[in-house]
Amino acid sequence: MSKRLSRTVLGVAVLSLVTFGLPTTASAGQHAKAERTVAEVVPAPVDAKPDPRANFRLNPATVIRTDREGKQVAEYLAGLLRPATGYRLPVVTGHRGGPAISLETGHASDRVGTEGYQLKVSSSGVTLKANTDEGLFLGVQTLRQLFPSAIEAKTVQKRSWVVSGGTVLDYPRFGYRGAMLDVARHFFTPAQVKLYIDQIAQYKINTLHLHLSDDQGWRIEIKSWPKLATVGGQTAVGGAPGGYYTQEQYKDLVRYAASRHITIVPEIDMPGHTNAAQHSYAELNCDGVAVPPRTDIEVGYSSLCINKDITYKFVDDVIRELSAITPGKYINIGGDEAHSTTPADYQTFATKVHPIVAKYGKTITGWHDIAKTKPPVSAVPQFWGTTGTDANVAEAAARGNKILMSPANKAYLDMKYHPGTPLGLDWAALIEVKDGYDWDPATYLQGVSEKNVIGVEAPLWSETLITSDNIEFMAFPRLPGHAEIGWSPKASRAWDAYRLRLAKQSPRWVQQGIDFYRSTQVDWK
């Protein structure tokens, strides 16, 4: 064979390999540039060491190798990567040669605990180790950010797939990292809730608090009190269509969330915010007359009848049925803005309701107003105030209650970004992206330090929100910042560095179809 012919054949061979995505010496992953390094992900890892010489190139021959415990996470990862790449990416167990993404359980450092992970990306493959499948899942959320943003596309993209090289050792600052979705003011379908679950899971949120009842609507089927759903579930703010979840739909949401390692915390707000229930059943009113429905956004006018026995039969039945379909440990009993309940009645109500929650094997959480009732030390008051002092919460912390931090002027995702924001409210504050990021849960509230904080939660109230696009516009880009507050070491957080990392998330959101707010505080990519 002549030298010219040999060069021609070789060139065709190399071109074919490149065309079909197979590795070649000239196209090896270590010579390609990645979109973001291991140190540029959100939330910021505990320890990340980039190595651009160790970039890995995914190709059609790559497999996802795992053990029995990691198989569900491996299938989830494959489901993320297959649509955009078009590759088979089979999930295999046991040793097998060739390029692989390996997921290993039980082989990680003790430092990472149950939710942490260790990740190594080299030119020959990717290894993700964790002590639990939960840790693997959370590590996958970091790994997916190391791919080009086009990996989030739903159709095949003709391009190379370079994974950023380096190592990560990571674990969370707080064990409770939550988001709340208000489905009472406006109803969101199971499909819409699942979409939000997927969106928050990618930032290592592990709890979704569902606000299931309020003055404007009741959203969960209670079989012993059917009119709560069939009557109370038919209204929403502004006369919008109502709706409710059957218990089977709710259990499906719980299962779906669990597949993303997210725990559902259901909330039934009481003794206030109960107009939908009192409209559905006349006997829940002190005068025995059903109240008219309300579709406005006023607060503080409703209250269950504290001195009627039927009230506690109602509460017992609701907690019993909800506990039976909620595998998580918490039931949220609300407790906020009960302005029509006297302080004495509020205490009486708490004294009777707290044992009901315990009777069904659940732990109380509720808005920080419950702290004044001196609940069991296991209860978790959720701070939603806007000032740095609250004597009742500080006293609860001193007694041993863990506090969930959601200061409304920092963490409420329904607050407007600026006066011209077309959605949201502004009673707590105008919250730009920097405002929502620049605070710390261990120093915000006097008398509540790191040891007293169970975690953080970013509530999203829906008085002005009707569509998934509305949810996304208010949650993004602020929610990733709250996720980082809950996950990353305090020392790793600084606004100037965060805004650069956040900017690199926007191409991923574009691919995912997330309708985010393009704050002028961030130089979006």
C-alpha positions in Angstrom: 0.0 0.0 0.0 1.4 3.4 -0.9 2.1 6.1 1.7 -0.6 8.3 0.1 -3.2 5.6 0.2 -2.2 4.6 3.8 -2.8 8.2 4.9 -6.1 8.3 3.1 -7.4 5.1 4.8 -6.1 6.3 8.2 -7.9 9.7 7.7 -11.2 8.0 6.8 -10.9 5.8 9.9 -10.2 8.6 12.3 -13.0 10.7 10.7 -15.4 7.7 11.2 -14.4 7.3 14.8 -14.9 11.0 15.5 -18.2 11.0 13.7 -19.6 8.2 15.8 -18.3 9.6 19.0 -15.6 6.9 19.7 -12.4 8.0 21.4 -9.3 8.6 19.4 -5.9 9.9 20.3 -6.5 13.2 18.6 -10.0 13.6 20.1 -9.3 12.3 23.6 -11.4 14.0 26.3 -8.4 15.4 28.1 -7.8 17.8 25.2 -11.3 19.2 25.1 -12.6 22.1 27.1 -15.5 21.5 29.6 -18.2 24.1 30.2 -17.7 24.3 34.0 -15.2 22.8 36.3 -15.8 20.7 39.4 -15.4 23.8 41.5 -18.1 25.7 39.5 -21.1 23.7 40.4 -24.1 24.7 42.5 -24.3 24.1 45.5 -20.6 24.6 46.1 -18.9 21.3 47.2 -16.9 20.9 50.4 -13.8 20.2 48.5 -13.2 20.3 44.7 -10.0 20.0 42.7 -10.3 20.6 39.0 -8.0 18.8 36.6 -8.7 19.8 32.9 -6.1 17.2 31.8 -8.5 14.5 33.2 -11.6 15.4 31.2 -13.6 12.3 30.2 -15.4 12.0 26.9 -18.6 10.0 26.9 -19.0 7.8 23.9 -21.4 5.2 22.5 -19.4 2.4 24.1 -19.7 3.8 27.6 -21.6 1.8 30.2 -22.9 2.7 33.6 -21.5 0.2 36.0 -23.0 -0.3 39.5 -23.8 -2.7 42.3 -27.2 -3.9 43.4 -27.8 -1.0 45.8 -27.0 1.6 43.2 -29.0 0.2 40.4 -32.0 2.6 40.8 -29.7 5.6 40.8 -27.8 4.2 37.8 -31.0 3.8 35.8 -32.0 7.4 36.8 -28.6 8.6 35.5 -29.0 6.7 32.3 -32.4 8.3 31.9 -30.8 11.7 32.2 -28.1 11.0 29.7 -29.8 9.0 26.9 -32.2 11.5 25.4 -29.5 14.1 24.4 -26.7 11.7 23.6 -28.7 9.0 21.8 -26.3 6.4 23.4 -27.5 3.1 24.8 -25.6 3.6 28.1 -26.5 0.1 29.5 -26.6 -0.3 33.2 -24.4 -3.3 34.1 -23.3 -4.9 37.3 -19.9 -6.5 38.0 -16.5 -5.7 36.5 -16.4 -5.0 32.8 -13.7 -3.4 30.7 -14.0 -0.3 28.6 -15.1 3.3 29.4 -17.6 3.5 32.2 -19.3 5.7 34.7 -19.1 3.6 37.9 -21.5 4.1 40.9 -20.4 2.4 44.0 -22.1 2.1 47.4 -20.5 1.5 50.7 -16.9 2.4 49.6 -16.9 6.2 50.5 -15.0 7.9 53.3 -16.8 8.1 56.7 -16.5 11.9 56.3 -19.3 12.0 53.8 -21.9 10.4 56.0 -25.2 9.2 54.5 -25.8 12.0 52.0 -22.3 12.8 50.9 -20.2 11.4 48.0 -16.8 11.2 46.4 -16.5 11.8 42.7 -13.5 11.3 40.5 -13.5 12.1 36.8 -10.4 11.0 34.8 -9.8 10.5 31.1 -10.4 6.8 31.5 -13.8 7.0 33.3 -15.9 8.4 36.1 -16.2 6.9 39.6 -18.8 8.0 42.1 -18.8 6.6 45.6 -21.2 7.0 48.4 -22.2 5.1 51.6 -25.9 5.1 50.6 -28.0 5.2 47.4 -29.1 8.7 48.6 -25.5 9.8 48.5 -25.1 8.4 45.0 -28.2 10.3 43.9 -26.9 13.6 45.2 -23.5 12.9 43.7 -25.3 12.4 40.3 -26.7 15.9 40.6 -23.1 17.2 40.7 -22.0 14.9 37.9 -24.8 16.1 35.5 -23.5 19.7 35.9 -20.1 18.6 34.7 -21.5 17.7 31.3 -22.2 20.3 28.6 -25.6 22.0 29.2 -26.9 20.4 26.1 -27.1 17.1 28.1 -30.4 18.5 29.4 -32.0 18.5 25.9 -34.8 16.1 25.2 -33.7 15.2 21.7 -30.4 13.9 20.3 -27.7 16.5 20.0 -24.9 15.9 17.5 -21.9 16.9 19.5 -19.1 15.6 21.8 -19.8 15.0 25.5 -16.9 16.1 27.6 -17.2 15.7 31.4 -15.1 18.1 33.5 -12.1 16.3 35.1 -11.1 16.4 38.7 -12.2 15.2 42.2 -14.9 16.2 44.6 -15.5 15.2 48.3 -18.8 16.6 49.4 -21.5 16.4 52.1 -24.2 18.7 53.4 -24.1 21.4 56.1 -27.7 20.8 57.1 -29.8 17.6 56.9 -33.1 19.4 56.1 -33.0 21.3 52.8 -36.5 22.2 51.8 -38.8 23.9 49.4 -42.4 24.6 50.0 -45.2 24.8 47.3 -48.5 26.4 48.1 -51.1 24.3 46.2 -54.0 25.8 48.2 -54.2 29.4 46.9 -54.0 28.0 43.4 -54.1 24.3 42.6 -51.3 22.6 40.8 -51.8 19.3 39.1 -49.8 16.2 40.0 -47.8 16.6 36.8 -46.9 20.2 37.7 -45.8 19.1 41.2 -43.6 16.4 39.7 -42.0 18.9 37.4 -41.1 21.0 40.4 -39.8 18.0 42.2 -37.4 17.3 39.3 -36.3 20.9 39.2 -35.5 21.2 42.9 -33.9 17.7 43.1 -31.0 18.8 40.9 -29.9 21.2 43.6 -29.9 18.6 46.4 -33.2 19.7 48.0 -34.4 16.8 50.0 -37.8 17.9 51.4 -40.9 19.2 49.7 -43.5 20.9 52.0 -46.9 20.9 50.4 -49.3 23.5 51.8 -52.5 21.5 51.3 -55.2 23.7 52.9 -56.0 27.3 53.4 -59.0 29.7 53.3 -59.2 29.5 49.5 -59.1 25.8 49.0 -58.7 22.3 50.5 -56.5 20.0 48.3 -56.4 16.5 49.8 -59.1 13.9 49.9 -60.1 12.9 53.4 -62.4 10.0 53.1 -64.1 10.4 56.5 -64.9 14.1 55.6 -65.4 13.9 51.8 -66.8 17.4 51.4 -63.5 18.9 52.3 -62.4 18.0 48.8 -65.6 17.9 46.8 -66.8 21.3 48.2 -63.7 22.9 49.8 -61.5 21.9 46.9 -63.5 23.6 44.3 -62.3 27.2 44.9 -59.1 29.1 44.5 -57.8 32.7 44.5 -59.6 35.0 42.1 -62.2 32.5 41.1 -59.6 30.2 39.4 -60.4 26.6 39.0 -59.9 24.5 42.1 -58.9 20.9 42.4 -57.7 18.4 44.9 -55.5 15.3 45.1 -57.1 11.9 45.7 -55.3 9.8 48.2 -54.0 7.7 45.4 -52.7 10.7 43.6 -51.0 11.9 46.8 -49.4 8.5 47.3 -48.1 8.6 43.8 -46.6 12.0 44.4 -45.0 10.7 47.6 -43.5 7.8 45.6 -42.3 10.0 42.8 -40.6 12.4 45.3 -39.0 9.4 47.1 -37.5 8.3 43.7 -35.7 11.6 43.7 -34.8 11.2 47.4 -37.2 13.9 48.5 -39.5 13.6 51.5 -43.0 15.1 51.3 -44.1 17.0 54.4 -47.9 17.7 54.2 -49.4 20.8 55.9 -52.9 21.2 57.2 -53.0 24.8 58.5 -55.0 25.3 61.7 -56.6 26.7 63.8 -56.6 29.6 61.3 -56.5 29.6 57.5 -59.5 27.2 57.7 -62.3 28.9 55.7 -62.4 26.2 53.1 -63.0 23.6 55.8 -65.6 25.7 57.6 -67.4 26.3 54.3 -67.5 22.6 53.6 -68.8 21.6 57.1 -71.1 23.9 59.1 -70.4 22.0 62.3 -66.8 23.3 62.3 -68.2 26.8 63.0 -69.2 27.9 66.5 -72.7 29.0 65.4 -73.2 25.9 63.3 -73.6 27.9 60.1 -71.3 27.3 57.1 -69.3 30.3 56.1 -69.3 31.5 52.4 -66.3 30.6 50.3 -63.4 33.0 50.0 -61.3 33.6 47.0 -59.5 36.8 48.1 -56.0 36.9 49.7 -56.8 38.4 53.1 -55.6 36.5 56.1 -56.4 36.1 59.8 -60.2 36.1 59.7 -60.9 32.3 60.1 -60.7 30.0 63.1 -61.9 26.5 64.0 -64.3 26.5 67.0 -61.9 25.7 69.8 -64.5 24.6 72.4 -66.5 22.1 70.2 -65.7 18.4 70.5 -66.4 17.9 66.8 -63.3 20.1 66.1 -61.0 17.5 67.6 -62.8 14.6 65.9 -62.2 16.5 62.6 -58.5 17.1 63.4 -58.0 13.5 64.5 -59.6 12.1 61.3 -57.5 14.4 59.1 -54.2 13.6 60.9 -55.1 9.9 60.9 -55.8 9.6 57.2 -52.9 11.9 56.2 -50.4 10.0 58.5 -51.4 6.7 56.9 -50.4 7.9 53.4 -47.3 9.9 54.5 -44.2 7.8 55.2 -42.1 10.8 56.2 -41.8 11.6 59.9 -43.3 15.1 59.9 -46.9 16.5 59.8 -47.1 20.2 59.5 -50.0 21.7 61.6 -49.6 25.3 60.4 -50.4 27.6 63.3 -49.7 30.9 61.6 -51.8 34.1 61.5 -54.5 32.8 63.8 -55.6 36.3 64.6 -59.2 35.3 65.2 -58.2 32.7 67.8 -57.6 34.2 71.3 -54.3 33.4 72.9 -56.0 31.2 75.5 -57.9 29.3 72.8 -54.7 28.9 70.7 -53.0 27.3 73.7 -56.0 25.0 74.3 -56.0 24.0 70.7 -52.3 23.2 70.7 -52.6 21.2 74.0 -55.3 19.0 72.4 -53.8 18.7 68.9 -50.1 17.9 69.7 -51.0 14.5 71.3 -53.1 13.6 68.2 -50.1 14.0 66.0 -48.0 11.8 68.3 -50.7 9.2 68.5 -50.3 8.6 64.8 -46.5 8.3 65.0 -45.6 11.6 63.5 -43.5 14.6 64.6 -44.9 18.1 64.6 -43.6 20.9 62.5 -45.4 24.2 62.0 -44.9 27.9 61.5 -42.9 29.5 64.3 -46.1 30.7 66.0 -46.3 27.3 67.5 -43.2 28.0 69.6 -45.3 30.0 72.1 -47.3 26.9 73.0 -44.2 25.2 74.3 -44.6 22.2 72.0 -42.7 18.9 72.5 -39.0 19.3 72.2 -39.2 17.1 69.1 -41.3 19.7 67.3 -39.7 21.9 64.6 -40.9 25.5 64.5 -40.4 27.1 61.1 -39.2 30.7 61.5 -40.8 32.9 58.9 -40.3 36.3 60.5 -38.5 39.3 59.1 -36.5 40.6 62.1 -33.5 39.1 63.9 -35.3 38.6 67.2 -38.1 36.4 68.4 -38.3 35.5 72.0 -40.5 32.5 71.7 -38.3 30.9 69.0 -35.2 31.6 71.0 -36.8 30.0 74.1 -37.8 27.0 72.1 -34.2 26.7 70.8 -33.0 26.9 74.4 -35.3 24.1 75.4 -33.9 21.9 72.6 -36.3 22.4 69.7 -34.6 22.5 66.3 -35.5 25.5 64.2 -36.2 25.4 60.5 -35.1 28.8 59.0 -37.3 30.5 56.4 -37.1 34.3 57.1 -39.7 35.8 54.8 -37.5 38.7 53.8 -34.8 36.3 52.6 -36.3 32.9 51.8 -39.8 33.6 50.5 -39.7 32.9 46.8 -43.0 34.6 46.1 -41.6 38.0 47.0 -41.1 40.3 44.0 -37.6 40.9 42.8 -38.2 44.6 42.2 -41.3 46.9 42.2 -42.0 46.1 38.6 -42.0 42.3 38.9 -45.3 41.1 37.3 -45.8 38.3 39.8 -45.5 38.0 43.5 -46.1 40.1 46.6 -43.9 42.6 48.5 -45.2 42.6 52.1 -41.9 41.1 53.5 -39.4 42.6 51.2 -38.2 43.0 47.6 -35.8 40.1 47.2 -33.2 40.3 44.5 -30.9 37.3 43.9 -28.2 38.7 46.1 -30.6 39.5 48.9 -31.8 35.9 48.9 -28.3 34.6 49.0 -26.5 36.9 51.4 -27.7 35.7 54.7 -26.8 32.8 57.1 -29.3 30.6 59.0 -26.9 30.3 62.0 -26.6 34.1 62.6 -29.9 35.5 61.3 -31.9 35.1 64.6 -30.7 36.0 68.0 -30.6 33.0 70.3 -30.5 30.5 67.4 -27.1 29.3 66.4 -25.7 26.5 64.2 -26.5 23.8 66.7 -30.1 24.9 67.0 -30.8 24.9 63.2 -32.2 21.8 61.5 -32.0 23.4 58.1 -33.5 25.9 55.7 -36.7 26.0 53.5 -37.6 28.2 50.6 -41.5 28.7 50.6 -43.3 29.6 47.5 -46.8 31.0 48.1 -49.2 31.0 45.1 -51.6 33.9 45.5 -50.3 35.3 42.2 -49.1 32.1 40.6 -51.2 30.0 38.2 -48.9 28.2 35.8 -45.6 26.2 36.0 -43.9 29.1 34.2 -45.1 31.3 37.1 -43.5 28.9 39.6 -40.3 28.8 37.7 -40.0 32.6 37.2 -40.2 33.1 41.0 -38.1 30.1 42.1 -35.3 30.5 39.6 -32.7 31.8 40.0 -33.3 32.2 43.8 -33.9 28.6 44.8 -30.4 27.4 43.9 -29.0 30.0 46.3 -31.2 28.7 49.1 -30.1 25.1 48.2 -26.5 26.3 48.5 -27.1 27.9 51.9 -28.5 24.5 53.1 -25.7 22.4 51.6 -22.4 24.2 51.4 -20.0 25.2 54.2 -20.4 28.8 55.2 -16.8 29.4 54.4 -17.4 28.3 50.8 -20.1 30.9 50.2 -19.3 34.4 48.8 -21.6 36.4 46.5 -19.0 37.5 44.0 -18.0 33.8 43.3 -21.5 32.5 43.5 -22.9 34.9 40.9 -20.3 33.5 38.4 -21.2 29.9 39.1 -24.9 30.8 39.0 -24.5 32.4 35.5 -23.2 29.1 34.2 -26.4 27.4 35.2 -28.6 29.4 32.8 -27.8 27.4 29.7 -28.9 24.3 31.6 -32.2 26.0 32.4 -32.7 27.1 28.8 -32.4 23.4 27.8 -34.8 22.4 30.5 -37.3 25.0 29.4 -37.2 26.8 32.8 -38.6 30.3 32.6 -36.2 32.0 34.9 -35.8 35.7 35.9 -32.7 37.2 34.2 -31.5 39.4 37.1 -29.2 42.2 36.1 -27.0 41.2 39.1 -25.8 38.2 37.2 -23.9 38.1 33.9 -25.9 35.3 32.3 -24.2 33.0 29.8 
